[in-house]
Amino acid sequence: MLLGIDLGTTGVKLLVLSKEGRVLFRHFEGYKLYTPKPGWSEEKPSEWWNAVLKSIRSAINFLGGAHGVTALALSGQMHGSVFLDRKGKVIRPAILWNDTRTFNQRREIEEKIGKELLLEEVQNLPLEGFTAPKILWLKENEPGNYDKLWKVLLPKDYINYRLIGRVCTEATDASGTGLFDVVNREWAEDIIEAIGLRMDIFPEVIASADVVGKVLRRVSELTGINEDCLVIAGGADNACGALGAGVIAEGQMLISIGSSGVIFLPTSNPQKRDPLGRLHFFSHAGNLWCNMGVTLSAGLSLKWFKEVFGESEVSMSKVTGRDAYDLLLDEAQSTPLGSEGVYYLPYLNGERTPHMDAKARGVFFGISLRHKKGHFVRSILEGVAYSMRDSIEIARTYGLKIVDARVVGGGTKSGFWVQIISDILNIRVSVLSTNEGPAFGAGILAAVGSKSYEDLEEAVKAVVKPLNSVDPISENVRKYEERYQLYKELYPVMSGTMSKSFDVEASS
């Protein structure tokens, strides 16, 4: 048996897998997201750890013992900063991928190093959600905590540290720090020192399928898992999500609709990347790289709308037994294509692709007395898909072609949303028979790391099976093309006002 564990933004998802990729057991353990100030997003690593322990205990109880568990691997939310002191204790809450407090630190790095050199040396710009500006923020705003700093870890690497006592990371997650030479897969020492950070706070970097070690005795005692269980290095959530979908070759594309929305395009050529840095350029598992476009608030937009405006649907779900999201989507489905002129910009907490603007904010545009709740819900679905289209348009400018697109994530539970995505992107998309996301990809890494398979290609061929395909509807494609051109005009005319509004609120 293998354990694939995803350390997500809302909780831990654990899968028990057979070598053949059959999901035998799944468990979810949630934890709290803290937003102490506007634009801030934090979590407590101790709550992650407790959730992981509970999840492993649940798996072992299901199995009736741990002797059949040969290996486990984690995927994890990218970019988050876990700051440890010299005793290995957490100094402060982790600052997450969707935290945008570091606007000044991002600007400081870009001005000190220069955008061109950053794109040459680390192949990415130091966006607010990345790790680099977070470390500078700690140094400049919490100097007492910075003085205690021994190591900075990514979220899943912190859990590995607690499991086995070893401090390390791997290339897919290190890529998202903004301090890692993605092409050569090593820390960019010159950049690190130039912005005033110490090299010794960064962990060693190994490969995603490497064995990190075996679980500590105290972990075995706390969970019941066998001490001989191998811990494999694992990977960033998007890399693991791509693995779990079988996206491991150039020409393939992963569309992920989770809390964030992601367009993930592997390449074997490290020169195939956006020269302006609008798409992230990261390491992929194996000997690949990837271009990645990110919509920060994809599923989060729908979740926000449900929590703020979906009280009646939440109440109705308790009576009917139907999920509140399904009830909202029913209202959207009865609304005409294009939401009768309502457009949604999904920038609730800033945006990455294509605008790289932490000050961007969400907008409903074109509202009239005619519009009802269904119009707003459908405009959210369409706005997220338009945002994903932005990423694809960039990738096509430097020669990336798409012959096989696969869609994963919670958003795929709605065939209606998948059809909207297919129509707006004008691409056939395949829905997978196993839609378990990054946890499934982590399980594949556990299988390869423990030598159940020779390599990733063999493992993916054995365990990943597409279920069915959704084709774009030609009439919808035509209508959406016209509306996408209007959508693209909205941000440029609003961005200046968004920035002014952000500054006013930040100073008040």
Stockholm file with secondary structure:
# STOCKHOLM 1.0

chainA/1-508         MLLGIDLGTTGVKLLVLSKEGRVLFRHFEGYKLYTPKPGWSEEKPSEWWNAVLKSIRSAINFLGGAHGVTALALSGQMHGSVFLDRKGKVIRPAILWNDTRTFNQRREIEEKIGKELLLEEVQNLPLEGFTAPKILWLKENEPGNYDKLWKVLLPKDYINYRLIGRVCTEATDASGTGLFDVVNREWAEDIIEAIGLRMDIFPEVIASADVVGKVLRRVSELTGINEDCLVIAGGADNACGALGAGVIAEGQMLISIGSSGVIFLPTSNPQKRDPLGRLHFFSHAGNLWCNMGVTLSAGLSLKWFKEVFGESEVSMSKVTGRDAYDLLLDEAQSTPLGSEGVYYLPYLNGERTPHMDAKARGVFFGISLRHKKGHFVRSILEGVAYSMRDSIEIARTYGLKIVDARVVGGGTKSGFWVQIISDILNIRVSVLSTNEGPAFGAGILAAVGSKSYEDLEEAVKAVVKPLNSVDPISENVRKYEERYQLYKELYPVMSGTMSKSFDVEASS
#=GR chainA/1-508 SS CEEEEEECSSEEEEEEECTTCCEEEEEEEECCCBCSSTTCCEECHHHHHHHHHHHHHHHHHHHTSSTTCCEEEEEECSSCBEEECTTSCBCSCEECTTCCTTHHHHHHHHHHHCHHHHHHHTSSCCCTTSHHHHHHHHHHHCHHHHHHCCEEECHHHHHHHHHHSCCEEEHHHHGGGSSEETTTTEECHHHHHHTTCCGGGSCEEECTTSEEEECCHHHHHHHCCCTTCEEEEEEEHHHHHHHHTTCCSTTEEEEEESSSEEEEEEESCTTCSCTTCSSEEEEETTTEEEEEEEESSSHHHHHHHHHHHCHHHHHHHHHHCCCHHHHHHHHHHTSCTTGGGCEEECCTTCBCTTTCBTTCCCEEESCCTTCCHHHHHHHHHHHHHHHHHHHHHHHHHTTCCCSEEEEESGGGGCHHHHHHHHHHHTCCEEEESCCCTHHHHHHHHHHHHTTSSSSHHHHHHHHCCEEEEECCCHHHHHHHHHHHHHHHHHHHHHHHHHHHHHHHHHHC
#=GC SS_cons         CEEEEEECSSEEEEEEECTTCCEEEEEEEECCCBCSSTTCCEECHHHHHHHHHHHHHHHHHHHTSSTTCCEEEEEECSSCBEEECTTSCBCSCEECTTCCTTHHHHHHHHHHHCHHHHHHHTSSCCCTTSHHHHHHHHHHHCHHHHHHCCEEECHHHHHHHHHHSCCEEEHHHHGGGSSEETTTTEECHHHHHHTTCCGGGSCEEECTTSEEEECCHHHHHHHCCCTTCEEEEEEEHHHHHHHHTTCCSTTEEEEEESSSEEEEEEESCTTCSCTTCSSEEEEETTTEEEEEEEESSSHHHHHHHHHHHCHHHHHHHHHHCCCHHHHHHHHHHTSCTTGGGCEEECCTTCBCTTTCBTTCCCEEESCCTTCCHHHHHHHHHHHHHHHHHHHHHHHHHTTCCCSEEEEESGGGGCHHHHHHHHHHHTCCEEEESCCCTHHHHHHHHHHHHTTSSSSHHHHHHHHCCEEEEECCCHHHHHHHHHHHHHHHHHHHHHHHHHHHHHHHHHHC
//
